Amino acid sequence: MIFTQFYLESLGHASYFVGAEATGEALVLDVRRDVDVYVAEARRHGMRLRYAVDTHQHNDYVTGICELPTRADVQLLASAHAELGYPVRALADGDRVEMGEVVFEVLHTPGHTPEHISLLVTDRSRGDAPALLLAGGALLVGDVGRPDLLGGPAQTQALAEALCQTLQQKILSLPDFVEVYPTHVSGSLCGGHIGRRLSTTIGYERRMNRLLAHLSAQEAFVGQCLNLEHLPAVPPYWRRMRALNQQGPPRLGTLAEPPALQMEAFDRWRRDGAVVLDCRAPEAFAAHIPGALNVGLGASFAPWAGTVLPADAPVLLVLEHAGELWEVCWELLRIGYELPKGWLAGGMLAWRTAAKALDVLPQWIVWELAQELQRPGPLVVLDVRQPQEWAAGHIPGALHITGAELPARMDEVPQGRPVATICGSGYRSSVAASLLQQRGYRDVVNVLGGMEAWRRAGLETVSEGDPQA
Amino acid sequence: MIFTQFYLESLGHASYFVGAEATGEALVLDVRRDVDVYVAEARRHGMRLRYAVDTHQHNDYVTGICELPTRADVQLLASAHAELGYPVRALADGDRVEMGEVVFEVLHTPGHTPEHISLLVTDRSRGDAPALLLAGGALLVGDVGRPDLLGGPAQTQALAEALCQTLQQKILSLPDFVEVYPTHVSGSLCGGHIGRRLSTTIGYERRMNRLLAHLSAQEAFVGQCLNLEHLPAVPPYWRRMRALNQQGPPRLGTLAEPPALQMEAFDRWRRDGAVVLDCRAPEAFAAHIPGALNVGLGASFAPWAGTVLPADAPVLLVLEHAGELWEVCWELLRIGYELPKGWLAGGMLAWRTAAKALDVLPQWIVWELAQELQRPGPLVVLDVRQPQEWAAGHIPGALHITGAELPARMDEVPQGRPVATICGSGYRSSVAASLLQQRGYRDVVNVLGGMEAWRRAGLETVSEGDPQA
């Protein structure tokens, strides 16, 4: 049995290729949209892609399961409980898919979503004990898949109860030695405490996973699952993903290269309403094209692009290097955006030497912020971190709106007052600051170093329990 | 904790990078000679290489542990039982190496070699249970590290007994859920039945590893370990590796590019005694430069190059494509050879259009061999497969000398008679045929498809138990 994991840090997403040496067939699980990685893996082993399956209809990215048939004659599989707009072979609890020496046993594992399945994999060339569990969004490394993504409190409560039973009856009933390979891994927002490693075992999680400690008392477990303080805020683009994945995303087919746009063509698009997405680091965004949004290319690019970009806006890119073009394009395509209309040829060098207008985003270090806060004044400190981070300590008097919620809650940020945005390090706060500027806030600064620097500088924080908080 | 596995198929070798996020330090285990892969991994995570350790002084490749200090300020670690020609920090059973959230507990695990250690790794960011075992050549996927590589029967017996105790007391005493990452993996000749996956767990091996079933009776286990019928023959280059690794291999430093040699320069080297190593497939080797040895670049290149190439011979390469040059060079450097003197510019196209002499190696399909064997005659069938393969069925009357033993046992192949070489598929037999031709055997043919084709064609085989065998 051949087994390969593919990891995308910015989505915290792992997908899997399982190949049977006896027949040369392979299965892909939780397919991402850039499917050529699987085609290449099959080629490398001289195998043929035969099956593709999603453990559930994901909330956080666009599935590539409908793209794969453009490359290979694959049969699509899905949970019998899934409601899909494309034909699949339905898998019910207890079903088996056999492929040479490999057997996949289907476990219906609702909780993260109602239709969720996990696949228990046995390599018969070694023997009849299961070797590993492809756990999707059920059991994660140090965490469980959050049950609150699909609806209101009642549905979340029901899913949390289902998750509790799934874990007790379907997953923790497996032997300790079974390896666990989840789909939602480090970097994913589908859990609040996902660990850094990309695999684990049933027995290790049984002992070390704090959420599972509550399992024996369903009420306590459900309470723990519903404790939204511990869960990251949901980026706006997630609302579109599940329906798109159920219906079957459009096929990408052949992708045209987004063109290098000379200054005037770029500026024409911009004046016609295209959104400028500036992929440089916060420090560089200190001077930027008026109206540009800043999402630095890096480990968190996808969720932040999906936070600030409207669903259908034409996008123009500002890149640090031309070589980043397709990395950015794939990040966008994977979360359901169209290809950008183009990118600025020559980058910021071309823009600034053309004497075009530049907006500035002043960058403060934490000492400058502390000094400003000493004197009475109208300065608003806007903290855009996750609830868990905020709860662990924040600047007295700061306003808390998570970055993910900012687009919808911007009217809570007072108009006409200076605003200093802050996060953990200065990356997310730069995203937020750029969004404020784009929406007309004139007096915005970004705090470089963020709360990490604030704390290391020994400056005052308060936390939830404090009377001052 | 960051954990990365590096896999080299042709050596069946896995090495490991373990990084501590708390301190940005990393450890590399069972270092290969092309150490830049570890430097790049450290760079990717913004970490610093701090420690390097070999679980044992390997028999099958040259360690890169002495090369790493040319790239980074690493501390070298080794078993307290190792006898080394370079300074290290000695690790005794029970010692701990701490690196931020990561703890390595040293287990002295003799058997494969006397000094052998394994590292039990705990990620304290998750809790105090061990997460994984870096098992070196102790417990393998579906196998154990062979104990017969260091000396005569008495030493092998003692090591097999030690291995039995290591497995019982040090390894199988670990909990089922601990993941196991061995150094000798699929493709390695350090075991006879190594499975295809690149990791496993204690509990899975406890249940599925056939050798461990004999553990409770030490005598039976030792007998099983000493059953050389089940173990692959040892390539000649292995005899040099352990001493070199103990003494500390010379540093490679900056490597000059082996030059593209024009025909005349190439031929001058050749006439002066350089060995021509032809890296093309067996089919292409049907016509080749006189005296060339054939080791096709691919999954088994390293052990076969290490079988036919003398330790210090100057080497000339014939490549299928120029782009393969450094892949071949690294395969050779990793097993202790010097860089080749150069490679034939223009490849075989240049040679044949220059009207230079060509030798042929006739290629038979199995039906041609069967037909030849029908009629009485002096044809010798030389089967060069592993003992295990031979035992499972061979051509009646064939002569069996494993490919690895052929250089030392060539005088057992009758002179003056036609020889047909056969293996499993035609790859190893082409290596053997080229060696026979180089040593003066004139009437040699290679059987394409080998015993696999022979069996599929329904032709007669006998096996050990048969009276005819």
Chai-1 contact restraints between the chains, C-beta under 6 A:
chainA,res_idxA,chainB,res_idxB,connection_type,confidence,min_distance_angstrom,max_distance_angstrom,comment,restraint_id
A,M1,B,R196,contact,1.0,0.0,6.0,A-B,restraint_1
A,F3,B,R197,contact,1.0,0.0,6.0,A-B,restraint_2
A,R126,B,G195,contact,1.0,0.0,6.0,A-B,restraint_3
A,R126,B,M208,contact,1.0,0.0,6.0,A-B,restraint_4
A,G127,B,M208,contact,1.0,0.0,6.0,A-B,restraint_5
A,A129,B,R207,contact,1.0,0.0,6.0,A-B,restraint_6
A,A129,B,M208,contact,1.0,0.0,6.0,A-B,restraint_7
A,G142,B,R126,contact,1.0,0.0,6.0,A-B,restraint_8
A,D176,B,D176,contact,1.0,0.0,6.0,A-B,restraint_9
A,D176,B,F177,contact,1.0,0.0,6.0,A-B,restraint_10
A,D176,B,G203,contact,1.0,0.0,6.0,A-B,restraint_11
A,F177,B,D176,contact,1.0,0.0,6.0,A-B,restraint_12
A,F177,B,T201,contact,1.0,0.0,6.0,A-B,restraint_13
A,F177,B,G203,contact,1.0,0.0,6.0,A-B,restraint_14
A,F177,B,Y204,contact,1.0,0.0,6.0,A-B,restraint_15
A,G195,B,R126,contact,1.0,0.0,6.0,A-B,restraint_16
A,R196,B,M1,contact,1.0,0.0,6.0,A-B,restraint_17
A,R197,B,F3,contact,1.0,0.0,6.0,A-B,restraint_18
A,T201,B,F177,contact,1.0,0.0,6.0,A-B,restraint_19
A,T201,B,T201,contact,1.0,0.0,6.0,A-B,restraint_20
A,G203,B,D176,contact,1.0,0.0,6.0,A-B,restraint_21
A,G203,B,F177,contact,1.0,0.0,6.0,A-B,restraint_22
A,Y204,B,F177,contact,1.0,0.0,6.0,A-B,restraint_23
A,R207,B,A129,contact,1.0,0.0,6.0,A-B,restraint_24
A,M208,B,R126,contact,1.0,0.0,6.0,A-B,restraint_25
A,M208,B,G127,contact,1.0,0.0,6.0,A-B,restraint_26
A,M208,B,A129,contact,1.0,0.0,6.0,A-B,restraint_27
